[in-house]
Amino acid sequence: QFQGGKPLNDAQLNRARATPGVAWAEPLVLQTANLVLPNGGSEPVSLVGARAPRFAGGPWNLLKGDATSLLAPNAIIVEDAEREKFGGLNLGSVRELAGHKVQVVGFTWGLLPFAPAYAFAEQTLAREILKVPADKHTFIMVGVEPGVDPTVVRARLQEALTDTRVMTRGEYMKEILTYIVTGTQIGLSFGTS
């Protein structure tokens, strides 16, 4: 489950890269776009743009294709469970996504958030489709140098990036689970069941 806040910028990305203990930092973009169906209708997707060659932030849980498939022109990877909903998608299917012709080059499995299903593109294409400038980012994904404590690096990043919120993977997961249980009807439903 992703949910972006205010856009991040290149200055923040460069500060993250310069933080001791950071092995790498990569921008990630995420916004909703409409996929046009063969019958003329449309369905929203949460388009994730990850930068090659690392593809930090996705795609993951790949059923068919691989991240490098996104290097093909106008390539996207979509959720397998949504194939029929998106008009009977197969490998090679062409659709229009926010006014751009795209071709399906792979499928993920099990990525159905409490929002539109995820689709993935290489970041340059995603920025073009979503009209996101090259210096604006939804998230900054960070990898920690081997042997370095992620919580120490998180504290350093938070000190360097006072105007952002920095979380480790575990903290992020815990927050999402807490939100699902306490901030949505799902928690109430499970609690009363």
Rosetta silent file (secondary structure, phi, psi, omega in degrees, C-alpha in Angstrom):
SEQUENCE: QFQGGKPLNDAQLNRARATPGVAWAEPLVLQTANLVLPNGGSEPVSLVGARAPRFAGGPWNLLKGDATSLLAPNAIIVEDAEREKFGGLNLGSVRELAGHKVQVVGFTWGLLPFAPAYAFAEQTLAREILKVPADKHTFIMVGVEPGVDPTVVRARLQEALTDTRVMTRGEYMKEILTYIVTGTQIGLSFGTS
SCORE:     score description
SCORE:     0.000 S_00000001
   1 L     0.000  119.519  175.930    0.000    0.000    0.000 S_00000001
   2 L  -110.824  146.050  168.710    1.478    3.305   -1.121 S_00000001
   3 L  -152.588  112.808 -176.131    0.103    6.730   -0.407 S_00000001
   4 L   -79.634  159.620  174.193    2.150    9.757   -1.324 S_00000001
   5 L  -110.325 -139.534  178.079    2.277   13.101    0.415 S_00000001
   6 L   -69.840  150.223 -178.148    3.647   16.367   -0.915 S_00000001
   7 L   -61.140  142.847  174.018    6.090   15.978   -3.817 S_00000001
   8 E   -94.671  165.729 -176.064    9.751   15.488   -2.991 S_00000001
   9 E  -130.717  177.313 -177.905   12.503   17.146   -5.034 S_00000001
  10 H   -64.853  -32.779  178.101   16.049   16.578   -6.311 S_00000001
  11 H   -61.241  -42.153  178.107   17.596   18.481   -3.390 S_00000001
  12 H   -67.409  -39.512  177.078   16.030   15.960   -0.991 S_00000001
  13 H   -60.751  -44.972 -179.379   17.131   13.066   -3.213 S_00000001
  14 H   -68.219  -35.246  175.108   20.720   14.348   -3.234 S_00000001
  15 H   -64.588  -39.935  177.568   20.711   14.849    0.550 S_00000001
  16 H   -62.420  -44.688 -179.554   19.548   11.256    0.963 S_00000001
  17 H   -62.660  -30.530 -177.592   22.328   10.019   -1.352 S_00000001
  18 L   -87.135   -2.978 -177.089   24.924   11.967    0.657 S_00000001
  19 L   -75.562  130.063  178.629   23.810   10.591    4.034 S_00000001
  20 L   -56.324  134.784  179.875   26.369    8.287    5.722 S_00000001
  21 L    95.124  -11.417  178.651   25.268    4.643    5.575 S_00000001
  22 E   -85.695  122.374  177.658   23.145    5.090    2.426 S_00000001
  23 E   -82.752  -37.952  179.214   24.253    2.729   -0.356 S_00000001
  24 E  -159.654  156.221  173.799   21.799    4.145   -2.901 S_00000001
  25 E  -141.065  129.933 -176.656   18.716    6.370   -3.130 S_00000001
  26 E  -128.938  139.750  176.025   16.263    6.221   -6.031 S_00000001
  27 E   -76.583  152.867  176.015   13.200    8.330   -6.858 S_00000001
  28 E  -137.021  136.780  175.073    9.795    6.707   -7.282 S_00000001
  29 E  -115.014  146.940 -179.627    6.684    8.266   -8.799 S_00000001
  30 E  -151.179  123.699  173.194    3.110    7.153   -8.134 S_00000001
  31 E  -154.467  166.011  178.035   -0.183    8.584   -9.334 S_00000001
  32 E   -89.138  140.122  176.003   -3.502    7.359  -10.613 S_00000001
  33 E  -138.727  156.823  179.954   -4.170    7.213  -14.353 S_00000001
  34 E   -97.643  131.131  176.533   -7.101    5.909  -16.392 S_00000001
  35 E   -98.280  122.117 -178.686   -6.729    2.845  -18.599 S_00000001
  36 E   -80.599  131.249 -178.375   -9.118    2.908  -21.575 S_00000001
  37 L   -90.915  158.170  179.210  -10.965   -0.375  -22.121 S_00000001
  38 L   -58.336  -27.743 -179.632  -11.821   -1.905  -25.514 S_00000001
  39 L   -83.512    1.640  178.279  -15.531   -1.188  -24.893 S_00000001
  40 L    98.550  -14.869  176.323  -14.798    2.534  -24.477 S_00000001
  41 L   -76.362 -172.614  176.802  -15.018    2.640  -20.688 S_00000001
  42 E  -148.293  158.935  177.147  -12.054    3.177  -18.417 S_00000001
  43 E  -134.664  139.878  177.472  -10.612    1.895  -15.163 S_00000001
  44 E   -77.270  147.878  170.767   -8.168    3.662  -12.839 S_00000001
  45 E  -131.804  151.297  172.781   -4.733    2.192  -12.120 S_00000001
  46 E   -92.811  101.806 -175.837   -2.090    3.291   -9.648 S_00000001
  47 E   -85.035  121.244  178.929    0.887    3.770  -11.954 S_00000001
  48 E  -104.412  124.699  176.758    4.244    3.226  -10.264 S_00000001
  49 E  -108.595  109.581  178.803    7.302    4.556  -12.061 S_00000001
  50 E  -108.594  145.862 -173.759   10.531    2.920  -10.918 S_00000001
  51 L   -90.194  131.560  174.479   13.911    3.852  -12.341 S_00000001
  52 L   -73.535  151.165    4.666   16.054    1.389  -14.300 S_00000001
  53 L   -92.709   -8.257 -174.852   18.275   -0.466  -13.760 S_00000001
  54 L   -74.477  -36.106 -175.815   17.565   -0.934  -10.013 S_00000001
  55 L    52.574   43.920  176.422   13.740   -0.711  -10.219 S_00000001
  56 L   -65.993  125.531 -178.904   13.585    0.086   -6.485 S_00000001
  57 L    97.799    4.383  173.958    9.917    0.056   -5.511 S_00000001
  58 L   136.783  166.420    0.209    8.696   -2.353   -8.143 S_00000001
  59 L   -77.831  157.575  176.803    7.576   -4.308   -9.897 S_00000001
  60 L  -137.335  174.295 -175.238    7.504   -7.224   -7.483 S_00000001
  61 L    50.930   48.065 -177.413    5.567  -10.514   -7.169 S_00000001
  62 E   -74.960  131.279  177.583    6.056  -11.051  -10.892 S_00000001
  63 E   -97.341  -41.892  176.647    4.046  -13.851  -12.446 S_00000001
  64 E  -139.682  145.134 -177.743    5.126  -13.228  -16.063 S_00000001
  65 L    81.103  178.700  175.126    7.844  -10.986  -17.439 S_00000001
  66 L  -145.322  172.735 -175.273   10.545   -9.313  -15.394 S_00000001
  67 H   -57.434  -36.423 -178.675   11.540   -5.771  -14.466 S_00000001
  68 H   -67.113  -17.046  174.368   13.828   -5.459  -17.489 S_00000001
  69 H   -60.141  -24.839 -179.741   10.765   -6.015  -19.700 S_00000001
  70 H   -71.539   -7.474  177.815    9.885   -2.417  -18.788 S_00000001
  71 H   -79.212  -12.732  175.795   12.825   -1.243  -20.901 S_00000001
  72 L   -69.302  152.032  179.939   10.820   -1.982  -24.067 S_00000001
  73 L   -58.689  133.500  174.061    9.104    1.073  -25.587 S_00000001
  74 L    57.303   31.912 -175.221    5.778    1.976  -23.929 S_00000001
  75 E   -88.462  139.552  172.534    5.883   -1.127  -21.719 S_00000001
  76 E  -135.292  156.648  173.044    3.772   -1.667  -18.601 S_00000001
  77 E  -119.307  133.274 -176.355    3.270   -4.517  -16.158 S_00000001
  78 E  -124.557  169.864  179.996   -0.205   -4.957  -14.635 S_00000001
  79 E   -75.532  125.608 -178.570   -1.910   -7.057  -11.956 S_00000001
  80 H   -57.094  -38.581 -177.334   -2.897  -10.510  -13.205 S_00000001
  81 H   -66.626  -14.439 -177.979   -6.143  -10.516  -11.181 S_00000001
  82 H  -101.636    6.087 -175.155   -7.335   -7.449  -13.125 S_00000001
  83 L   -55.660  -47.632 -179.956   -6.805   -8.886  -16.633 S_00000001
  84 L   -68.682  -42.354  179.339  -10.521   -9.424  -17.342 S_00000001
  85 L   -58.742  -33.223 -179.431  -11.534   -6.151  -15.700 S_00000001
  86 L   -91.357   20.468  173.239   -9.066   -4.373  -18.017 S_00000001
  87 L    90.275   33.051  177.524  -10.618   -5.897  -21.122 S_00000001
  88 L    71.219   52.482 -178.349   -9.037   -9.348  -21.352 S_00000001
  89 L   -68.308  142.952  171.351   -5.377   -8.401  -21.163 S_00000001
  90 L  -136.099  169.194  172.619   -2.668  -10.756  -22.398 S_00000001
  91 L   -57.549  131.706 -179.019    1.047  -10.324  -22.955 S_00000001
  92 L    92.995  -11.591  178.239    1.323   -7.949  -25.887 S_00000001
  93 L   -59.817  141.885  178.896   -2.098   -6.325  -25.364 S_00000001
  94 E  -111.544  133.821  176.621   -2.141   -2.637  -26.244 S_00000001
  95 E  -137.704  169.802  173.408   -4.220   -0.116  -24.304 S_00000001
  96 E  -103.724  129.334  179.807   -4.365    3.623  -23.857 S_00000001
  97 E  -124.222  109.631 -179.345   -3.235    4.898  -20.476 S_00000001
  98 L    50.793   42.596  176.307   -3.881    8.596  -19.830 S_00000001
  99 L    87.260    2.629  179.701   -3.643    9.318  -23.554 S_00000001
 100 E  -116.098  135.390  173.497   -0.558    7.150  -24.222 S_00000001
 101 E   -74.510  128.075  178.675   -0.508    3.827  -26.055 S_00000001
 102 E  -129.678  157.387  179.512    1.105    1.198  -23.824 S_00000001
 103 E  -124.013  135.721 -179.313    1.812   -2.502  -24.247 S_00000001
 104 E   -77.272  124.301 -179.159    1.524   -5.148  -21.538 S_00000001
 105 E  -119.594    2.573  179.635    4.848   -6.952  -21.030 S_00000001
 106 E  -177.861  170.787 -179.529    4.193   -8.744  -17.737 S_00000001
 107 E  -135.777  140.570  171.939    1.881   -9.492  -14.848 S_00000001
 108 E   -98.707  171.996  179.150    2.183   -9.231  -11.078 S_00000001
 109 L  -135.912  132.398  172.633    0.268  -11.327   -8.590 S_00000001
 110 L    80.966   18.615 -178.018   -1.476  -10.354   -5.366 S_00000001
 111 L  -106.697   68.610  179.510   -1.048   -6.572   -5.609 S_00000001
 112 L  -114.278   93.391 -177.782   -4.585   -5.395   -4.951 S_00000001
 113 L   -78.720 -176.869  174.243   -4.428   -2.390   -2.610 S_00000001
 114 L   -86.314   42.817 -179.208   -7.313   -0.425   -1.082 S_00000001
 115 L  -159.028 -176.332  176.820   -7.038    1.792   -4.139 S_00000001
 116 L   -57.016  147.491 -179.077   -6.811    1.164   -7.883 S_00000001
 117 L   -58.445  151.419 -179.802   -4.666   -1.852   -8.805 S_00000001
 118 E   -77.543  145.027  166.509   -0.980   -1.237   -9.451 S_00000001
 119 E  -132.050  149.667 -176.084    0.596   -0.983  -12.872 S_00000001
 120 E  -122.738  144.491  174.684    4.330   -0.468  -13.339 S_00000001
 121 E  -144.125  157.636  171.211    6.375    1.418  -15.914 S_00000001
 122 E   -63.370  147.206 -168.899    9.967    2.526  -16.216 S_00000001
 123 H   -58.474  -37.455 -179.734   10.151    5.933  -14.607 S_00000001
 124 H   -60.835  -45.455  177.964   10.726    7.964  -17.783 S_00000001
 125 H   -66.031  -44.178 -179.666    7.530    6.591  -19.348 S_00000001
 126 H   -59.502  -42.272  178.985    5.584    6.943  -16.086 S_00000001
 127 H   -63.304  -39.052  178.577    6.626   10.604  -15.792 S_00000001
 128 H   -64.783  -47.108 -179.181    5.520   11.214  -19.384 S_00000001
 129 H   -64.115  -44.012 -174.987    2.151    9.539  -18.836 S_00000001
 130 H   -87.183   -7.236 -178.192    1.539   11.205  -15.461 S_00000001
 131 L    59.918   45.214  178.314    3.024   14.567  -16.480 S_00000001
 132 L  -102.821  121.769  179.307    5.401   14.540  -13.497 S_00000001
 133 L   -59.707  154.757 -176.702    8.538   16.691  -13.950 S_00000001
 134 L   -62.517  -22.417 -177.578   11.927   14.944  -13.736 S_00000001
 135 L   -99.940   12.104  177.719   12.792   16.793  -10.508 S_00000001
 136 E  -117.933  139.080 -175.092    9.615   15.813   -8.601 S_00000001
 137 E  -138.056  147.742  176.486    9.193   12.491   -6.798 S_00000001
 138 L   -82.522  -42.482  179.142    6.460   10.788   -4.789 S_00000001
 139 E  -137.463  160.306  167.619    8.897    8.739   -2.702 S_00000001
 140 E  -121.252  117.112  179.575   12.624    8.303   -2.311 S_00000001
 141 E   -90.032  136.964 -175.246   13.592    4.670   -1.856 S_00000001
 142 E  -128.237  135.735  172.011   16.843    4.110    0.081 S_00000001
 143 E  -107.709  142.308 -176.447   19.138    1.113    0.394 S_00000001
 144 E   -99.346  142.457  177.512   21.457    0.814    3.379 S_00000001
 145 L   -59.527  146.298  179.122   25.121   -0.177    3.133 S_00000001
 146 L   -55.657  136.613  177.667   25.832   -3.773    4.237 S_00000001
 147 L    82.017   -1.130 -179.872   26.333   -4.100    7.977 S_00000001
 148 L   -98.390  136.134 -179.185   24.797   -0.711    8.790 S_00000001
 149 L   -70.326  119.813 -179.968   21.768   -0.558   11.098 S_00000001
 150 H   -57.838  -32.482 -179.535   18.753    0.757    9.131 S_00000001
 151 H   -69.165  -31.697  176.237   17.374    2.543   12.199 S_00000001
 152 H   -68.269  -44.552  178.853   20.619    4.514   12.524 S_00000001
 153 H   -64.819  -39.245  177.252   20.458    5.506    8.856 S_00000001
 154 H   -58.270  -44.420  179.672   16.772    6.401    9.261 S_00000001
 155 H   -62.574  -41.775  177.613   17.685    8.781   12.117 S_00000001
 156 H   -63.254  -43.195  179.043   20.437   10.370    9.997 S_00000001
 157 H   -63.474  -42.194 -179.653   18.051   10.767    7.066 S_00000001
 158 H   -63.260  -37.194  177.717   15.372   12.305    9.286 S_00000001
 159 H   -67.309  -38.501 -179.466   17.931   14.803   10.592 S_00000001
 160 H   -77.655  -26.877 -175.478   19.031   15.693    7.038 S_00000001
 161 L  -119.923   64.594 -173.479   15.456   15.772    5.678 S_00000001
 162 L   -62.732  -23.028 -177.869   13.556   17.611    8.393 S_00000001
 163 L   -93.256   12.464  178.508   10.701   18.503    6.038 S_00000001
 164 L  -129.394  172.445  176.317    9.958   14.853    5.151 S_00000001
 165 L  -112.195  124.160 -176.999    8.952   11.702    6.953 S_00000001
 166 L  -112.355  131.196  179.405   11.495    8.888    6.942 S_00000001
 167 L  -137.179  147.328  170.013   10.565    5.300    7.816 S_00000001
 168 L   -76.931  167.088  177.767   12.226    1.932    7.726 S_00000001
 169 H   -56.495  -45.248 -179.499   10.450   -0.858    5.877 S_00000001
 170 H   -62.263  -42.411  178.600    9.274   -2.330    9.197 S_00000001
 171 H   -64.303  -40.031  179.661    7.925    1.003   10.438 S_00000001
 172 H   -64.140  -45.322  179.249    6.110    1.559    7.154 S_00000001
 173 H   -62.495  -43.326  179.764    4.525   -1.891    7.266 S_00000001
 174 H   -62.134  -41.094  179.594    3.463   -1.427   10.889 S_00000001
 175 H   -64.441  -41.809  179.277    1.867    1.921   10.081 S_00000001
 176 H   -63.771  -45.137  179.232   -0.089    0.476    7.172 S_00000001
 177 H   -63.105  -40.579  177.887   -1.362   -2.431    9.277 S_00000001
 178 H   -62.248  -43.011  178.423   -2.329   -0.048   12.077 S_00000001
 179 H   -61.376  -45.511 -178.466   -4.191    2.131    9.570 S_00000001
 180 H   -61.357  -42.834 -176.848   -6.029   -0.866    8.110 S_00000001
 181 H   -74.807  -40.786 -173.502   -7.069   -2.132   11.544 S_00000001
 182 H  -104.108  -20.966 -173.419   -7.953    1.195   13.177 S_00000001
 183 H  -108.185    1.139 -179.482   -8.613    3.622   10.327 S_00000001
 184 L  -129.490  169.039  176.559  -10.781    1.637    7.928 S_00000001
 185 H   -68.910  -18.936  179.648  -13.992   -0.345    7.992 S_00000001
 186 H   -62.238  -45.178  177.910  -11.931   -3.498    7.533 S_00000001
 187 H   -60.019  -42.203  178.574  -10.704   -3.304   11.116 S_00000001
 188 H   -64.712  -42.194 -179.873  -14.231   -2.789   12.391 S_00000001
 189 H   -62.314  -47.774  179.092  -15.498   -5.697   10.258 S_00000001
 190 H   -64.147  -38.753 -178.914  -12.804   -8.087   11.499 S_00000001
 191 H   -64.048  -39.979 -178.831  -13.298   -6.884   15.081 S_00000001
 192 H   -81.274  -17.755  177.743  -17.033   -7.520   15.055 S_00000001
 193 L   -75.172    0.000    0.000  -16.635  -10.855   13.279 S_00000001
